[in-house]
């Protein structure tokens, strides 16, 4: 993107643009999780100084030792980042040091499935207390259209500084696909919406230093709505195949075979796949953000809300399939030994956020099952927002262990699993991912769910 100024700029705009163009700009990233840390890596690898902020002292200690806590970022990458002027801190009193601050904090839902902006608000309030003239603030956390202007802006202007003149403000939705080696922060186009032309130009110029292409849009609201559209599109289509899975199961039709056949059409069809429930920080949450804000405008997003209902019902469907499968073996759920394979929300990552595995585990335990899990990427279960007490460690999948279990429930189809070996030793497999499609023979009876 050409970042040559086409607007009437003030001295603060010109000074910051000069720093960006000369790569002497210092970037601060608030939230060093699955979005913030890869973004910090992208800037550091371009020789741009990065100061990362996180309130978790354990993360800061690991980064200071040159260790990673994200599976797809090796330790050596952290050590290289530190050699390229990357520093991590939990001292939020240093928020006035960076020239640009990018906010990458979680935006979960409340128990009432309404937006929970507490992390954003707290971060912005702290930034506002130390905001100095000339800083650029960019929100990346996924949220509903209007958040940047209606929530973030007033907090930043509380001390009298004016956006567009004293400081600059933009929204740029995060785009991460953990576990997918084809995509990383630098290779994914970046949508940017500025509060004003000066803010847009600065934010676009900053991201242009580290990404393949910047896509400028007319406002933060357009950028916010873009992210919601991307994830709602996926949520709705996943809901469609989830509902068809239930129907086709009753009809004796293999939905996975149907999807593979439909994929042969070279136009007008994109393949989406069913599963045990939605996971990750975006797809299970973002459509509810849009549905919430729609109610403020007197509109019900019936299509989106129906998709949400279908997707959130899938763990119950899977548990019912487990119960039916055990019943066919003459066993009740109560007292049965069930092992979940995969607690990460998607294949080949160590990210458990919003994973359906936690709900499946709790539902089975509430029915009296003896539940264990195995996940090669998650050796111990972390305390989760809605499941703080599911503390256990991954079990080794020895032949004797598999033979001792009444049911193996496939939740996440990690590449590390040896499916023929599992099928050889297990009694019963309930497969929610079509992971065993190519397995021939074996002791196990396989039930698709």
C-alpha positions in Angstrom: 0.0 0.0 0.0 1.2 3.5 -0.8 1.3 5.4 2.5 2.2 8.8 0.9 0.1 11.3 2.7 -2.9 12.7 0.7 -4.4 14.5 3.7 -3.7 17.8 5.5 -1.6 16.5 8.3 -0.5 18.1 11.6 2.9 17.8 13.2 2.0 14.8 15.4 0.8 12.9 12.3 3.9 13.8 10.4 6.2 12.8 13.2 4.6 9.4 13.7 4.5 8.8 10.0 8.2 9.5 9.8 8.8 6.9 12.5 6.7 4.3 10.8 8.4 4.9 7.4 11.9 4.7 8.9 10.9 1.6 11.1 12.0 3.5 14.2 8.4 3.3 15.5 8.0 1.4 18.8 4.9 -0.8 18.9 3.1 -1.9 22.1 0.8 -4.9 22.0 -1.6 -5.4 24.9 -2.5 -9.1 25.3 0.2 -11.7 24.3 -2.1 -14.6 23.5 -2.9 -16.4 20.3 -3.4 -13.1 18.4 -1.0 -10.7 20.2 2.1 -12.9 20.3 2.1 -13.8 16.5 1.6 -10.1 15.8 4.5 -9.2 18.0 6.6 -11.8 16.1 5.6 -10.2 12.8 6.8 -6.7 13.9 9.9 -8.0 15.6 11.0 -10.0 12.5 10.8 -6.7 10.5 13.2 -5.1 12.9 10.5 -3.0 14.6 10.8 -2.7 18.4 8.0 -4.3 20.3 6.9 -3.9 23.9 4.4 -6.6 24.8 2.0 -6.2 27.8 0.2 -9.0 29.6 -1.2 -9.3 33.1 -0.3 -13.0 33.3 3.1 -13.2 35.1 3.6 -16.8 34.0 3.6 -15.7 30.3 6.0 -12.9 31.0 8.4 -15.2 32.9 8.4 -17.7 30.0 9.0 -15.0 27.4 11.9 -13.6 29.4 13.4 -17.1 29.5 13.0 -17.4 25.7 10.2 -19.9 26.0 6.9 -20.1 24.1 3.5 -21.1 25.5 1.9 -21.4 22.1 2.4 -24.7 20.3 2.9 -23.3 16.8 5.5 -20.8 17.9 8.7 -22.6 18.9 11.0 -21.5 21.7 13.7 -20.5 19.2 11.3 -18.0 17.6 10.9 -16.3 21.0 14.7 -16.1 21.5 15.0 -14.6 18.0 12.3 -12.0 18.8 14.2 -11.0 21.9 17.3 -10.5 19.8 15.2 -8.2 17.5 14.2 -5.8 20.3 11.1 -7.6 21.7 10.4 -7.1 25.3 7.5 -8.3 27.5 6.2 -6.8 30.6 3.3 -6.8 33.0 4.1 -3.2 34.1 1.1 -1.3 32.6 2.7 2.0 33.8 4.8 1.7 30.7 1.9 2.2 28.3 3.1 5.7 27.4 6.4 4.3 26.0 5.2 2.9 22.6 4.4 5.1 19.7 1.5 2.8 18.6 -0.5 0.5 20.9 -2.4 -2.5 19.5 -5.1 -4.1 21.7 -5.5 -7.8 21.4 -7.5 -8.8 24.5 -10.4 -11.4 24.7 -14.0 -10.4 24.1 -16.0 -13.2 25.6 -19.8 -13.5 26.2 -21.5 -13.1 29.5 -23.7 -16.0 30.9 -26.6 -14.2 29.2 -24.8 -14.4 25.9 -24.2 -10.7 25.7 -20.9 -8.9 24.9 -18.4 -8.8 27.7 -16.1 -5.9 27.0 -14.5 -5.8 30.4 -11.0 -6.7 29.1 -11.2 -4.0 26.3 -12.6 -1.4 28.7 -10.0 -2.1 31.4 -7.2 -2.0 28.8 -8.4 1.2 27.2 -8.9 2.9 30.5 -5.3 2.1 31.5 -4.1 3.3 28.1 -6.1 6.5 28.5 -4.6 7.3 31.9 -1.1 7.4 30.3 -2.1 8.5 26.7 0.4 11.0 25.4 0.1 13.2 22.3 1.2 11.5 19.1 0.2 7.9 20.0 -1.7 5.6 17.7 -4.2 3.2 19.3 -5.6 0.3 17.3 -8.2 -2.2 18.6 -8.0 -5.7 17.1 -10.3 -7.5 19.6 -13.4 -8.8 17.8 -16.5 -6.8 18.7 -19.7 -5.4 17.5 -19.8 -2.4 15.1 -19.7 0.8 17.0 -17.3 -0.3 19.8 -14.3 1.7 18.7 -16.3 5.0 18.4 -18.8 4.5 21.2 -16.8 2.7 23.9 -13.1 3.2 23.2 -13.1 6.8 22.0 -14.7 8.4 25.0 -12.3 6.6 27.4 -9.3 7.9 25.4 -10.6 11.4 25.3 -11.5 11.6 29.0 -8.4 13.6 29.8 -9.0 16.2 27.1 -6.9 14.9 24.2 -8.6 15.0 20.9 -8.7 12.1 18.4 -7.3 12.9 15.0 -5.2 15.8 16.3 -3.6 14.7 19.6 -3.8 11.0 19.2 -5.1 8.6 16.5 -7.5 5.7 16.7 -8.4 2.8 14.4 -9.9 -0.7 14.3 -8.2 -3.6 12.5 -9.8 -7.1 13.0 -7.4 -9.9 13.9 -7.1 -12.7 11.4 -5.4 -15.8 12.7 -5.7 -19.4 11.7 -3.7 -21.3 14.3 -2.2 -24.6 13.2 -2.5 -23.7 9.5 1.1 -23.5 8.1 -0.1 -21.7 5.0 -1.1 -18.6 6.9 0.7 -16.4 9.4 0.2 -12.8 10.3 2.4 -11.4 7.5 0.7 -13.4 4.8 -2.9 -12.4 5.7 -4.4 -9.2 4.2 -5.3 -6.7 7.0 -8.5 -4.7 7.0 -8.1 -1.3 8.6 -10.7 1.3 9.5 -9.7 4.7 11.0 -11.7 7.1 13.0 -10.6 9.8 10.7 -8.4 10.1 7.6 -5.2 10.7 9.6 -5.8 7.7 11.8 -6.5 5.5 8.8 -3.4 6.6 7.1 -1.2 6.0 10.1 -2.7 2.6 10.9 -2.5 1.4 7.3 1.1 2.5 7.1 2.0 0.7 10.3 0.5 -2.6 9.2 1.9 -2.2 5.6 5.3 -2.8 7.2 4.4 -6.3 8.3 1.6 -7.7 6.1 1.2 -8.6 2.5 -1.6 -6.2 1.8 -3.6 -3.6 3.7 -7.3 -3.2 2.9 -8.4 0.3 4.0 -12.1 0.9 4.6 -14.1 4.0 5.3 -14.7 3.7 9.1 -14.0 1.5 12.2 -17.6 0.3 11.9 -17.0 -1.2 8.5 -13.9 -3.0 9.8 -15.8 -4.2 12.9 -18.7 -5.4 10.7 -16.2 -7.1 8.4 -14.9 -9.4 11.1 -18.4 -10.2 12.3 -19.4 -11.1 8.8 -16.4 -13.4 8.2 -17.2 -15.4 11.4 -21.0 -15.4 11.1 -20.6 -16.8 7.5 -18.7 -19.7 8.9 -21.0 -20.2 11.9 -24.1 -20.3 9.7 -22.7 -22.8 7.2 -21.4 -25.0 10.0 -24.9 -24.9 11.5 -26.3 -26.0 8.2 -24.1 -29.1 7.9 -24.6 -29.9 11.6 -28.4 -29.9 11.1 -28.0 -32.0 8.0 -25.8 -34.4 9.9 -28.6 -35.1 12.3 -31.1 -35.5 9.5 -28.9 -37.7 7.3 -28.1 -39.9 10.3 -31.8 -40.7 10.8 -32.0 -41.4 7.0 -29.0 -43.7 7.1 -26.9 -41.4 4.9 -23.2 -40.6 5.6 -23.1 -36.8 5.7 -19.3 -36.8 5.2 -19.7 -38.7 1.9 -22.4 -36.3 0.8 -20.0 -33.3 1.5 -17.2 -34.9 -0.4 -19.5 -35.5 -3.4 -20.8 -31.9 -3.3 -17.2 -30.6 -3.3 -16.8 -32.0 -6.8 -18.9 -29.1 -8.0 -16.4 -26.4 -9.2 -18.7 -23.5 -8.5 -21.4 -22.4 -6.1 -20.4 -24.6 -3.2 -17.8 -24.3 -0.4 -17.3 -27.2 1.9 -18.0 -26.9 5.6 -17.9 -29.8 8.1 -20.0 -30.9 11.0 -18.5 -31.5 14.5 -19.3 -31.9 18.2 -19.8 -28.2 18.7 -18.1 -24.9 17.9 -14.8 -23.9 19.4 -12.2 -21.2 19.3 -12.6 -17.6 20.4 -14.4 -16.3 17.3 -17.1 -18.5 15.7 -19.0 -19.5 18.9 -19.0 -15.9 20.1 -19.1 -13.3 17.3 -22.5 -14.0 15.8 -24.0 -13.4 19.3 -22.3 -10.0 19.3 -24.1 -9.1 16.1 -27.4 -10.4 17.3 -27.0 -8.3 20.5 -26.3 -5.1 18.6 -29.1 -5.8 16.2 -31.6 -5.7 19.1 -30.4 -2.2 19.9 -31.7 -1.3 16.4 -35.0 -3.0 16.8 -34.2 -6.0 14.6 -34.0 -9.7 15.4 -31.3 -11.6 13.4 -33.4 -14.8 13.3 -31.3 -16.6 10.8 -28.1 -16.0 12.8 -29.7 -16.8 16.2 -31.1 -20.1 14.7 -27.7 -21.1 13.6 -26.4 -20.4 17.1 -29.1 -22.6 18.6 -28.2 -25.4 16.2 -24.5 -25.2 16.9 -24.9 -25.0 20.7 -27.1 -28.0 20.6 -24.5 -30.3 19.1 -22.8 -31.4 22.4 -26.2 -32.7 23.6 -26.6 -34.6 20.3 -23.2 -36.1 20.7 -23.8 -37.2 24.3 -27.1 -38.8 23.1 -25.2 -40.7 20.5 -22.7 -41.9 23.1 -25.5 -43.0 25.3 -27.2 -44.9 22.4 -23.9 -46.6 21.4 -23.2 -47.7 25.0 -26.8 -48.9 25.3 -26.3 -51.1 22.2 -23.4 -52.7 24.1 -25.7 -53.3 27.1 -24.1 -50.5 29.2 -25.5 -47.4 30.8 -23.7 -44.1 30.7 -23.5 -44.1 34.5 -20.5 -46.1 35.5 -19.1 -46.3 31.9 -15.5 -45.4 31.3 -15.3 -42.8 28.5 -12.2 -41.1 27.1 -12.3 -38.0 25.0 -9.6 -37.7 22.3 -8.7 -34.1 21.7 -9.5 -31.1 24.0 -8.2 -28.4 21.7 -10.9 -26.6 19.7 -9.3 -27.6 16.3 -6.9 -30.0 14.8 -3.2 -29.8 15.6 -3.3 -26.8 18.0 -2.9 -26.4 21.7 -5.7 -23.8 22.0 -8.6 -25.0 24.2 -10.7 -21.8 24.1 -14.4 -22.5 23.8 -13.7 -26.1 23.0 -16.8 -28.3 23.0 -14.7 -31.0 24.7 -15.2 -29.2 28.1 -19.0 -29.2 27.7 -19.0 -32.8 26.6 -16.8 -33.8 29.5 -19.1 -32.1 32.0 -22.3 -33.5 30.5 -20.9 -37.0 30.6 -19.7 -36.7 34.1 -23.1 -35.3 35.2 -24.6 -38.5 33.8 -22.3 -40.6 36.0 -19.6 -41.5 33.5 -16.0 -41.9 34.5 -14.3 -39.5 32.1 -10.7 -39.2 31.0 -9.1 -37.4 28.1 -6.0 -37.5 25.9 -4.6 -34.6 23.9 -1.0 -34.7 22.7 -1.0 -30.8 22.6 -2.6 -30.2 26.0 -0.9 -32.3 28.7 -3.1 -30.8 31.5 -6.4 -29.0 31.3 -6.2 -25.3 32.1 -8.9 -23.7 34.2 -11.5 -22.4 31.8 -13.9 -19.5 32.2 -17.0 -21.7 32.4 -15.2 -24.9 33.5 -12.8 -23.9 36.3 -12.8 -27.3 38.0 -12.1 -29.8 35.3 -8.6 -30.4 36.4 -7.0 -33.5 35.0 -4.0 -34.7 32.9 -3.9 -36.4 29.6 -3.8 -40.2 29.7 -1.4 -42.3 27.7 -3.1 -44.3 25.0 -1.5 -47.7 25.7 -3.1 -50.8 24.4 -4.2 -51.9 27.9 -5.7 -48.5 28.6 -7.7 -48.4 25.4 -9.0 -52.0 26.1 -10.1 -50.9 29.5 -12.4 -48.1 28.3 -16.0 -48.6 27.3 -16.0 -45.7 24.8 -13.5 -43.6 23.0 -15.1 -40.3 21.9 -13.2 -38.5 19.1 -13.6 -34.7 19.7 -10.6 -33.4 17.8 -8.8 -35.3 15.0 -5.2 -34.4 15.7 -2.7 -35.7 13.1 -0.7 -37.3 15.8 -3.3 -39.9 16.5 -2.7 -43.4 15.1 -6.3 -44.3 14.2 -5.6 -47.9 13.1 -3.9 -48.6 16.4 -6.7 -47.0 18.4 -9.3 -48.9 16.4 -7.4 -52.1 17.0 -7.5 -51.8 20.8 -10.7 -49.9 21.6 -14.1 -51.5 22.0 -16.3 -48.6 20.9 -15.4 -45.4 19.1 -17.9 -42.5 18.7 -16.4 -40.4 15.9 -17.5 -36.8 15.5 -14.8 -35.8 13.0 -14.9 -38.7 10.4 -11.3 -39.4 11.6 -11.7 -43.2 11.2 -13.0 -43.1 7.6 -10.0 -44.9 6.2 -9.5 -47.4 9.0 -10.1 -50.9 7.9 -10.5 -53.7 10.4 -9.8 -53.4 14.0 -11.6 -54.5 17.2 -13.6 -51.3 17.6 -17.2 -50.7 16.6 -17.3 -47.2 15.1 -20.4 -45.0 15.5 -20.5 -41.6 13.7 -21.9 -38.7 15.6 
